[in-house]
Amino acid sequence: MSRKSVLVVASLAYDSIETPENKVDNVLGGAGTYICLSLKNFRSEYSLVSVVGKDFKDRDLNLLENCGVDISEIKIEKNNNTFYWSCIYTDNFEERITTKTELNVMESFNPIISKNKSKPDILLLGNLHPEIQLSAINQLNNNPSVIILDTMNYWIENFWDTLKEVISRVDIISINDEESEMITGQKDLNIAAKILHSMGPSYVIIKKGKDGAELFNYEKKFVVSAYDVDKVIDPTGAGDCFIGGFAGYLSQSDEVSFNSIKSAINYGTSLASFNVEDMSIKNLLNLSMSDIEKRINKIK
């Protein structure tokens, strides 16, 4: 197996989360955290491009570094606070209500990728403002073997023109079925995938929540079910864990192909299933690869 470098561009945050099961306040979160804690299970070299404020705790930087994250690309803004987000899950997790969003340092974040990090094998664009994603792409000094995009409904609704340009520059897009319909106007995933292909990406992943996900590569298609957990405790970050585990598997694959991406989806699915079984990042900290692979064997 080869060893590839992964450059992650994603947020770091402090979250307050209330679910029907539990409540936590001011815990380490953000897409970058969930992605990197999923990547740590793979033999890849990975760096995180992000920004935090003066309130970001040394112990949290140490936690990321001890998990193998190259933190040299994390900027610390001394005159502002870290991105903060809070939410409440209601109706048996059918609805998530965002109760507060304080962008703080993220509001004016301009990612600066250093020269020695500007030639990654894999670029993973976490769920962020499309202008930040586009800036990261434009700073690369190579053509990565794959560029992976994660996004969400807020960016689709409010920054479509920029997001459309980002989509045209990536190889893989990962979105859910609702977001797919927002972009394409199509409920039929097969038709939606064709439209998304025409926008640029060779591979389209459409997630369907508890019903799994579908992978499209023009005439090829792969359908995978979700892992059926006994009890959902906190679904925050599940999509980030999915894309982190997905990129992690690709980072140790000899090539990016339909077959390697099929396997990568299984790893992402397994990691996401562990994440939802406890609050925040708690369940990600002590996972082993054997734990992850045991679940993969039960995914159909």
N, C-alpha and C positions, 0 to 999 in steps of 0.2 A: 504494500500500500504506500502511496506517495504521501508527502506531508505538505499541505498547502497553507498559505497565509490567508487569514480572514480579516478584513477591515470592516468593523461594525460602526455605523453612524446612527446613533440612537440616543434617546433621552435618559437621564438619571433623575430621580424624583424622590420626594417623600410622599407617602400615601397614607390616607386614613380610610379604612374600609369597614363597612358594617354589612354583615350578611345575616340571614336567619339563624346562623349557627354561632357567630362570634363577632367580635369587634376589635380592631387594632387601630392605633393612632400613630402617625408620624413614623411609619416603618419604611425601610428602604424599598424603592420601587422604580418605576420607569421601564420602558421597553428595553433599554440597554442592559439593565440589571438582569431581567428575566432571560434575555438572549444569551448573555455571557455566562450565566449560571447553567444554562443548557449546553453551551459550547464546551464547558470545562470537562465534559465527559469524553471528549474526543482528542486525538493526538494532533491538534492543530495549533498554529501560532496565531493568536488573535489579539487585535488592538481595538480599543473603543474610543471613538471620537465623540466627545460630549462636553457638556459644561455644567458646573455646579456653582453654588454660591458660598458665601462666607460661613454659613451655618452647616455646611456638609461635614459630617463627623469623620475624624481620622479613622475610627474603627471601621467605617463603611468603605473607605478607600482601601484599607488594609484587607478587608474581607474580599473585595474584588481582586486585589493583587494576589492574595493567597489562593484564590481560585484559578490563577493562571492568566488573568487579564493584564495585558500591557496597558498601564494607566497613563503612559507618557503623553497621550493625545487628549487627556481630560483637562480642560481649562478651568481654573478656579477664579471666579470673579469675586474680588474682595469687597465690592460695593453693592452687592445685591444678594438675594437669597435664592436657594435652590427651588426649582419647579415643584409646586405642591398641587396635589389633586386628592379630592375625597369623593366617596360615592356610597350609596346605599343600594343593596340588592333586595328586591321585593318579589312577592308572588312566586315563591319557590324558584327564584333566579330567572324568572321570565322577563324581568325588567331591571335595568340598572339606571339609577338616577344619579347624575353627577351633581353633587351639592356645592362644590367649590373647585375652581381652577385658578391658580395663581401662577402665571407663566414665569414671572420673575426673570431669571437669567436666560430663559428660553426665548423671551420676547425679542431680544436683539442678537441671538446667537448666530454667529457667522463662523462656520467650521473652518479651521485651518489645518490642512493635512500636511505634515512635515514631509520633506523630500524622501526620507528613508522609509516612509509608509505609503508612498504614492504609487507603488506598483504591486498591489495585492493580487493574489490569485483569485480571490473571491471578494466582491464588495457586497455587503448586506446593508441595505437601506431600511432601517427600522421605521416604525410608524411615526413620521415626523412631518413638519411643514415641507411641502414640495420644493420650496426655494432652497431649503437646506440640503435636500436630497440632490437637487440639480447642481448646486455649488460643489458638493462632494464629487459627483461624476466629472465635473469640469476640471477638477484639480488632479485627476489621475494622470500619470505619465506612462500608462500602458493600457492595453485592452485586457481586462481580467478574463479568466476562463469563463466566468459567469458573474452577472450582476443580478441580485435578487431584490425585489421590491415588496414591501409590506405597506399598506395604506389603509385608510378607513373613510367612513361616510362623511365626516366633518371636512376633510380635505377635498373630497369629491364635490361636495356642495359649495364650498367657498373659494377654492383655488384651482378650479378645473383646468384653466388654460395652462398653468404651470405644471400641474400633475400630468396632463396629457403629454407634455414634452418629456417629462421623466419616464412615463410609460414607454414612449418611443425609443428610449435609450437602454432599456433593460432586457434581460433574457428570460427572466422568470417573474411573474406577478402572482402574489398570493393574496386573495381577497375572499370575503364570504359571499354567500348567494345574494344577500340583500344589496351589497355593494356592487356586485356584478350586474344586477338589474338596474341599479342607479346609473352605471356607466353606459350600458348597452341598450337599455329599454326592453330587455328580453328576459322573461321568466325561464324559458327553455335554456338550460345550461349549455347544450350543444351549439345552439345558435349564438348564445352570448360568447362562448369561447372562440368561435370563428371571428366575431367582431373584435375581440381582444387580440387575437393573433394578427389581425390586419393593422392593429395599432403599433405592433412592434414585437412583443414577447413571443419567443418560440414555444415557451411552456406556460400554461395557465393552470393555476391551482385554485379551485373554488371550494371553499370550506362550507360544510352544511351543519355545523354544530354537532349535536348528538347523533346525527345521521352520517358523520364521516366527511369525506372529501372526494373530489373528482379531479383527476389530472388530464389535461388535454395537450397533445402535441400534434396539431393538424389532424391527420387521419387516425392517429393513435389515441387511445383513451384507457384510463385505469381508474377503477373505483375502489375506495377503501372505506371500511366501516370505522367508527370511533371505538376506542376501548371503553367498555361498559364498567365504570367505577361503581363501587358499592354506595358511596355517598359523596355528593359534591359539597365541599365546605367553602371554597372561594375560587371562582373562575377567573379572577383578575390575572392578567398576564399569560393566559393559556395560549393565545395566538402568538405571543412573543416566544414562548417556549417551543411552540410548534416550529416556527421559522428558525429559531436557534438550533434546535436539534436537526432540522432539515439541512441547514448550512454546515453543521458539524459533520454530518455523514458525508456530504459532498467533499468536504475538506480532506477526507482520507480516501476518497475514491480516485482511481486512476484516470477517470474521464467523467465528463458531464454528459449523460446520455439518458434516454427514456428509462432504461432499466435502473440506472443508479438513482435517478430521481424518484422512481417508484419506491426503492428501498429507503431513500431519505425521508419520504413522506411517512413511512412506518415508524422511523425513529422519532420524527417530530410528533407524531400522534401519541407515541408512548410517553414522551416527556411531558406533553400537555396533560395527559391523564394523571400523572403523578402530581403535577402542580395544583390541580383543582381539589386535591384531597386534604389540603391543609391551608392555613391562612398565609397570605403573602408569599414570600420566598422560602418559607420554612421547610417544605418538603423537597426542595431542590438541593439543599446543602450537602446531604450525605448519601446521595444516590450513587450506585455503582453501575458500571456498564452491564453487568450481569442482571441487575434489577431491570434495566431498560429493555434488554433483549428478551427476558422472560415474558414481558408483556407483548413484545412484537410477535412472538410465537402464537399469541392468542388473538391477534388482530386478523380479521378475515379480509 
